[in-house]
Amino acid sequence: MSKQNNGVGKKKSSQSEVVKGKLEISRSGMGFVIVEGMDKDLIVKPNDFGKAFHGDTVKATWLNPQDKTKRPEGKINNVVERKQTDFIGTISIKDKWAFFIAGGNNPMPDFHINFDKLNGAKDGDRVVAKFLHWDKTDKKPEGEIIAVMTAENEGDMAMKEILVHAGFPLSFDADVLKAAAALSPTITREELKKRKDYRDILTFTIDPDDAKDFDDAISVRNLDNGNYEIGVHIADVSHFVTAGSVLDKAAYERATSVYLPDRVNPMLPEKISNELCSLRPNEDKYCFSTIFQITNRGEIKHKWIGRTVIHSDHRFTYEEAQKIIETQEGVHVKPILLLDNLAKQFRKERFDNGAINFTSQEVRFKLDDKGKPIGIVIKESKDANKLVEEFMLLANRTVAEYVSKIKVNKEPIPFSYRTHDDPDPEKLKPFIAFAKKCGYVFDDKNVNEIAASFNKLLADAKGKPEQHVLEQLGIRTMAKAKYTSENVGHYGLGFENYCHFTSPIRRYPDVIVHRVLQSIIDKNLLIDKAMEEKNKHCSNKERAAMEAERAGNKYKQVEYMQQFLGEEFEGIISGVSQFGFWVETIAHKCEGLVSVKDLSDYDDFRQDEANYALVGMRTGKQFRMGDHITIKVVSANLDKRQMDYEWVTEVIGKAKKVEKVNKVVKKKKSK
């Protein structure tokens, strides 16, 4: 067995070493290769970038590994993986040539654009360019213009910029769309022979009201022995997207769909995500399914995993299913109530076994026909949402448990587990100290006690002023979930085995899971030596998507709050740093910064990290996470996606109340 090298990927020689890492180019033009396992980044001069761009994963030669007194220096050899292939900038067109000049703070070489690849762009236009290639003989990268961005819709432009800067292509190449268009929806006799036929069993989907792709469905039927057969059916994307195909490469490159407030940037072409694989009502569809025989007490007596054909009989929205649960009336009321009852039993069992009951609110924007936010809706997870969640968790857990038992030469089969490590005791210490000051006892003797303490704390704090801050801080102390072949379990869910199986339309790891699972069923094991590299790629793209989604939401928040400049709102302090504190308005859930500079007339405020607070050196006035305060909206900058708030002091607040009272008194006297 070869030795591990902690991801550094070194090839040793007497004079130099080859390392693998991520290239970051500063505003000044100097490059740095960040290598896992190296204490210092590798400095790379601009002339030594080769064909690499900012953010690319590269292989570089470490030129001075023997000299420990100097900063590591290097030279890029080749690009392993591009961070992005779409870029935003301007087009410059002259008589005989055209060049694309990328925008942004990180220096980029200009792209040469052939005139037949301008796609209607004119000199000076703001455009989206796609990188095509940069061959050895080319002085400049070759590209093509794929979109012209007009100033008519700044919001559309901003969303595209967010996606591009996060490394997500805005469109699919022609060969990918052609491959998708060639796929047939026909259910063939040959394929039916390989699958269980579930088309005659009651099946339905439960999704958000604005969903277009339905990748999971649930079937229900009573068995003669008094138990229930519950099927969790997942769109069989891997049937259509075969390993190594152009569709597969495009899906892997993206690794996830990205959900912005006004659009979805899909992992797969619409023909697949919204048609072939979407489990739409009254259509026969290929699925990968987990079938359970369950008693009315929630005991699972039998499990089956395999490929099926289903027919969805009805499409429920979450709101429709919730109404049935609450009123106990409506179409398919008995199956819905049965599933709700079982889900509640599963949920209780999870928390009894160590799952942590973190709650969250989903903030959505009401948009007009041009994508501008005209309102904000706060959605909370209700019984209908939890019903679907519990059965998806059951399916994911069942598949991971099944795969974990498969061994090749006594070694686990390479797989994409979804893992969540135990909490770091050092990160927990400040949180435990803060919780204690709020009156909550926290037991950190072992991992099981930590989970139980979290749940008790969250239950005891519910409805109290400190609930919001304790939940936020609690989540921040947790390790980040990721995809990996090393099955360390999922601490937050309390599962020893867990993977993502239930959303292959929007997540590439689910496609990987389906393929490995089918190889086990076929007894033709898929041993993918590049599995861990794929897991890292998917984890990185997931983080990039989350950052893009946060940026998109922030943009819409700022756009929405522009109408309230100069107005005052009640808010909750949601974060504290040495340069100020953030406040989230109660009415809109929109976050802005109160700068410490704007507090200087009142006092000299310093950060108290242990108490998550800013403290005035003279007055002792504190601004602590979770505190309720009044703020005024003073700035909403769309370019920076930033809001600035001003603290409305108690003195000003009292003065305004007196002023209002005086006005009322004057009115009464005049009458």
N, C-alpha and C positions, 0 to 999 in steps of 0.2 A: 504494500500500500504506500502511495506517495505521501510525502510529508506536506502538511499545511503550511502556507506562507502568509496567512492572515490577509489575503486579498492583495498583497503588494505585487505579486506576479513578477518577481525578479529573475533575471537570467544572469548569473554571475560571470564576470570575466576579470582579468587582472586590472583593467583600466576603467571600465564602465559597467553599468547595469541597466537593464531595460525594465521599466516600471509601467504600471497601468493606473490611470487616474482620470480625474475630471479637470479640464482646462477652464480656468477663469481668467478673463482679460480685464484689467482695470481700466478706468477712464484714461489714465496716462498712456495706455497701450502696452504696459508690461504684462506678461502672462505668468500664471502660477498653476502648476499641476498639483492637485490635491490627491495624495496617494494614501489609501487606507493602510495604517500600520507605520507610516512615517511621521516622525515628530514635527518636521518642518516641510513646508511646501517646496516644490521644485520651481525655481525661477527660470522662466523662458523668455528670451529676448524676442521682439517682434519679427525679426528676420528668420527666427527658428520655429515659427508656428507651423510651417509646412502647409498642409491643406486644411488645417483645423480652424473651427470657429469657437467663439465663446460658448461654454457649456457642453462641448463635445467630450465624450469619453475617448481617451487617446492612449497610445503607447508612446513612451518617450525614453530617450537615453539619458540616464543620470550620468553626467560627465565627470563629476568629482566625488565619487562615493568614498574614496580613501581619505580625503582631506576633511576631517571632522571639525576643523577650525573655521571653515568657510560655509556660507549658505549654499545648500544644494543647487546646482545649476543643471539645466537640461535642454534637450532639443527634441521636438516632436518628430516621431518616425511615421506614424500613420493614424488614421481615425478608426476607432473600433465601432463607435456608435454616435450618430448625429443627435444632438439634443433636439434640434428642430430643422425642418426643411422649408417651412414657410416663414417669410420675413415681411415686415412692413417698412416702407420708406417712400422715396420719390424716384420718378423716372426722369432721366436726362436724355433727350433725343437731339442729335445733330444730323448733318447731311448724310453721313455714311455709317454712323454707329449709334447705339443706344446702351446706356448703362443704368442699372438700378443701384441707388445709394441707400443703404439701410439706415433706419433711424435708431434711436436708443443711445444709451450711455457707453456701451461696450463697442470699441472699434471693430469694424468688419470690412473685408475687402468688397469693392464694388463688383456687381454681377454684370457680365456681358449678356445683353439680350438681343437675339436675332430679330430682325424686323418682322418676320412671320410669327413671332411669339409675343408680340406686343398686345394682342387681343384688345385693340381699340384704345389703348392708353396713349395719352398725348403728353408732350413735354411739360414737366412740372407737376404732373398728376401725382397724388398720393395713392400708392398702389400696394397690393400684396403680390410678392414675387415668390415663386417656388424654385428652390435650388435643384438643378438637374444633375450636374456632374462637374467635376474639376479634374480633368485628366492630366497626366504628367506633362504633356506638351502645351497645355493651356496656361496662359499667363494669368487669366482671371477665371473665376467660377462661371459656369454657364447657367442661365436661369430663364424662366418664362413668367410673364405677368398673368396671374389668374384672377385678379379682381381690381377694379378701380374704385377707390373709396371716395365718395362725395361727401361734402360737408352738410348735405341736406339732413342727414341723420347721424348726429354725433354719437348717439347712444349705440347704434349699430357698429360704428367705427370703433368705439371704445371696447365693446365686447369682443370684436375680432382681434384687436390688439392684445387683449388679455389672453386669449387662446393661443395666439402666435407666440407671445413671450413666454408662455408656459410650455411651449414645445409641442402643441397639438395642431396638426394640419387642418385647414379649413374646409378642404374638399377631398374627394377620392379621385385618384388617377383614372383615366379613361379605361385602362385595362381591368381595373378593379370593378368598375361599374359594368363593364361588358361581361365579366365573369359572373357577377350577381344576376344580371339580366338573363343569362343563359340557364339559370337554375329553374327546375320545374317543381310546381307545387303538387303534382300528381302523386297520390298514394298508390304505389305499385303493388301487385300481387307478390312479387319477389321479396320486397321489403317487408310486407305484412307477415310473411312466414317467419321472419326473424324476431317478431315482436308480439307482446301480449296485446290483445284487442280490448280496449276499455271504452269503446265508443257507445256502448249501450248502458253505461253506468253514469248516474247523475254526476255531472262535473260543472264547476263554475269558477270564475275568476273574481277576485276582489282587489281593486286597484284605485288609485286616485282618480278623481273625475276628469282630469286633463291628460291621463295616460294614453299613449298611442301604441306602446309595445307592451304586450302582456306575456311575460316569460314564465309565469307560474300559475297553476290551477290546482284545485282540490276536488277530489271525488269522494263520494260517501255512499255506502250501502250497508244494509243490515245483513248479518249472517245468520244462518239457521241455528248456530250454537249460542245465540244471544249476544255475541260480540259485534263490533262494527269493523268494517274494512274502510280505512281512510287512505286515499292515495294522494301523494304530493307529486305533481307532474310538472316537469321543467322542459322548456323548449329545447329540442335536440339540435342545437346550433352546430355541433361537431359533425352531424350528418351532412350538412351543406358546406361547412367551412373545413375542408380537409387539410391535414398537416402539410406545410410546405407550399400550399397554393398561394396565388396572388392575394386572395381574400384573407388567408391566414396571416400573411406577412403584413398586410395593412392593419388587421386587427391587433396583431402583436405590437406593431409600432405605436399605436395609440394606447393599447392595454386597458383602456377604460373609456366609457362615455363621460362627457363633462356636462354638468347641469348648471347653466347660468340662468338668471332670473327670467330671461325672455327667449331662451332657446336651449336646445340640446345639441351638443357636438357629438355625434354618435360614433361608437367604436366600429360599427358595421353599416354598410349601405342600407338605405331605407327599404329596398326590396327584401332584404333579409330581416331587418329588425321590426318593420311594421307590417310585413306581409307573410313571408314564408314561415317565420318562426314565431310570429305573434299569435298567441292562443285566443284568437278572436271567436266570438260566439257563432255557433252553427257552421263551423268549419272543422274538417278532420285535420289533425296535426300530429307530426312525429314528436315524441317526448322521450325523455329519460326520467324514470320514475322511481320513487321509493313507496312501497305499499306496506301498510301496517295493519295488523289485526289487534284491536284495542278493546279492552273491557270498559264498562261505563264508569269504572273507578280510575281510569287512566292508565291501567297496566298494559304494557305492550307484550302480546303473546307471540307474535310472529312478524318477521320483516322480510321483504323481498326487494331486490334492486335490479332494474333492467330497463330495456327499451320497450316503449309502448306506442300505441296509436290511440289518441283520445278525440273526443268531440265535446267542446264546451257548450253547455246548454243555456248558460246565462252569464251576463256580465254585470256584476255588482260594483258600484262605487263604494268607497269606505262609508260615506254618509248613508247610503241605502242600507248597507249591512248593519250599521250602528242603529238605525231606526228600528230595524227588525229585532235587534237584541233588546232595545229599550222598551218597545211596545209589545213584543212577542206576537207580532202580526206581520203578514207579508208573504211574498212568493218564497217557496222553499224554507219556510220558517223553522221546521223541525231540524233539518240538517244544519242550518246556521246556529241554532240554539245548542245543538249537540256539540258542534265544533267549538263554540264559545265556552261551554262547560269543560270540555277536555283541555282547552288551551289554558284555562284558569288553574286547572289541576297541575298541568305541566309547569306553569309559571311559578306556582307555590313551591313545587318540588325543586325547581332550579334555585330559588332563593334559599330554601332550606339547606341546599347542598353547597352554598358558598357563592352564588352569583351576586353581583353588586347591582343594586336597584337605582342606578343613575337615571334621572328623568331629563327630558329635553323638550324645548319648544321649537317648532319650525316656523320661521318667519318667511312669509311669501308676499310678493308685491302684486297688487292689482295694477294691470297695465292697460293703457289706451291702445288704439289701433296702430300707433306709431312706436309703441314700446316704452312710452314714458310712464313712470309710476304715478298713479292717482290715489293709491291707498295701500295700506298694509294689513295683512291678515295673519294672525298668530294661531297656528294650528297645534293642538295638543294631541298626543297619542291616546286614543280611546280604545274601548274593548275590541272593535272591529280591526283596528291596526294591530293590536296585540294578538288577536286570533291568528292572523296571517303570520306574524312574526314568530309565534311559538311553533307553528308547523314547519316553517322554513328552517328554524333552528334545529328542529328534530331531524329533518332530512339532512342538513349539513353535518350534524353530529353523527348520524347513522352511517353516512358514506365514509367519513374520516375514520370512524371506528373499524369499519370493514377493511379499509385499505391498510390501516396500521398493523393488521395481523398478517399481512402478506410479506414474506421474506424471500430474498434471493441470496443464496449462500450465507444464510443467517443474518444478512443485512437488510434493513428496510428498503422497500422500493422507492426510488426517487419520486417525490410527490410535492404538491403545493398545499401545505397546511396553512391555515390562518391561525397564527399564534399571538398570544398576549402574555408577556412574561410577568413574573411576580413583582410586586412593588419594590423599589429600591429603599431600604431602611433609612439611608441618609436623606433622600428627598422627602421622606415621610415626617422627619423630625420637626421641621418648622410648621408643617400643617397640623401635627398633633398638638404642638405648643399653642398654636392659634386657636384650635378647637377647644382646648382646655380653658383659654381666656374667655371663650364664649359660653363656658359652662358645660362642655361635653367631654366625657371621659372616653379615651381611645386606647384600646388594648392592642399592642403591636408585638406580642410574644411570638406569634407564628402567623403564617399566611392565612390560615382559617379564621383566626381571631380578628385579623385586620378586616377581612370581608364582612364578618358579623358586626364589627364596630362601625364600619361604613354604613351598613344598612340601618343600624339602630340610630346613628347620628342623623342620617337623612330623614328617617321617619320622625324623630323627635323635633327636627328643625322645620318640618313642613309647615308652611304658613307663617313662619316667623321671619323677622327682618333679615336675619343672617342666613336664611336658606339658600339664597342665590349665590352668595359669596362662598359658602361652604361647598356647594355643588361644583362651582367653577374651580376652586382650589383643589378639591378632591380629584377631579378629572385630570388636572395638570400634574398631579403627583404620580399618576399611572404611567406605566410604560406604554409605548406606541405599538399598536397591533401591526403585524407585518405578515408577508408570505415567506415561508421557508420550508425546507425539507426536514429541518430538525424539529421534531414533534414535542414541543415543551408544554403543550396544552394552551388553553385560553383562560387566563385567570379571571378576567372580568365576567365571563359567562359561567365560570365554574365547571368547564368541560375539560376532561383529559385529552379528548380528541375532537378536533374541529377543522372544517375546511369551508370553502365557498363553492357550492354546487348549484345554487338556486337562481343565479342571474347571469347566464352565459351570453345574453344579448348585450349586456353592458359591462361585463368584466371578463377579461381574458383568463385569469386564473381558473374561473369556472369551466372554461373550455378545456384547459389542461386537465382538470379533475375528471371531466367526462371521458377524455381520451384514455387516461390511465385506468379509469374504472372499467371501460369497455375492454381494454386489453387484458384485465384480470378475468373478466367474465368469459372472454374468448380463450383464456388460457394461453395467450400469446403476449407475455408481459412486455410492456413498454418501459425499457430502461434508458431513460434520457439523462445522459451525462451532463447536459447543459441545464438541468433543471434548476439548480441554485442560481445560476446566472439569470434565468428567466424570472425566478421569484424576486430577485433584487430589482430587475427591470420593472416588474409589475408594481412592486412596493414604491419605487421612485416615481413612477407615473401616477400612482394613486395620490401621493403627496403633492405632486404638481397639479393634479386636478383639484384637490382640496384647496390649494392656494389660489387657483384660478376662480373657483367658486366663491371663495371669500372676497376676492377682488371684485368680482361681478356684483355680489351683494352690496359691497361697500360703495361701489359706483352708484347703484340705484338708491342707496340710502342718502348719499350726498345730493343726488339729483332730486330726490323727494323733499329733502329738508331745505332746499333753496327757497322754497315758498314761505318758510317760517323765519327768515332772517330778522333779527331784532326781537323775536318773541321768546317768552319764558316758558319753561317746562319743568316738571318734577322729574328727577332722575335718580339712578342708583350708581354709586361709584363701582366700576367694573374692573379697574386695574390701576396700579400705582407704580410710578417709576421716579427716578431722581429729577426728571424734567417736567413732571406734572402728573395728572391723574385723568383717567378716562371715565366718562359718565355715559350710561345708557339710558335714554329717555324711557319712561314707563309707558307712555302713550304709543310710541312708534318702534321701540326696541332699536333705536339708531344711536350709534356710539360716536362721541366726539371727545376731543382733548381739551382739558383746562390746563394751560401752561403755567408752570411755576413762576415764569416771568410776570404773568398777569396777576399773581398773588403777592408780588414784592411790596406793593404799597401797604398791604395789610400786615405782613410779617415776613420773616426769613424762614422759609419752609425747607426742611430736610427730610430725606427718606428714612423711615424706620422699617427696615426689611422684615424684622421679626414679627411686626404687627401689621404688615401690609398697609402702611399708612405714611402720609406726609404730616410732619409735626412742626408747628410754629415755634421758633426758638425763644421768642419773647412772650407770646400769649399762651402757648401750650395748645392752641387750636389744632385739632386733628382732622384729617380727611382720610378715612379708613375704608377699605373695600367693604361694600355692602351698605355704606351710609346713604341715607336719603338726603338729597340736596336739591336746590333750585338752580337752574342754569339758564343762560340766555344764548341763543344761537347767534354767533357773530360772524362766522365765515363758513362757506360751503364750497370748497375748491374741487371741481370735477377733474381737472388735470392731475392733481395729486391724490384724488380720491380721499380727501381729508376734510373733517369738520372741526372747527374750533368753537368751543363753548367758553362762556364767561361765568364765573361763580357769582350768583346773586346773593350778597351778604345778608346776614340776619338783620343788620341795621337798615339796609335798603328795604328788605321785606317788611319790617315793622313800620317804616315810614310810609310805605304804600298802603298798608292796612289802615293807618291813621288818616291818610289822604282820602281813602274810600269812605271811611266813617264820617269825615267832615263833609264830604259831598252829599251823603244821605241826610245829614242834619240840616244842611243848607236847603235841600229840596223840601224837607218837611216844614221848615220855617217859612219858606216862600209860599207854601200852600196855605 
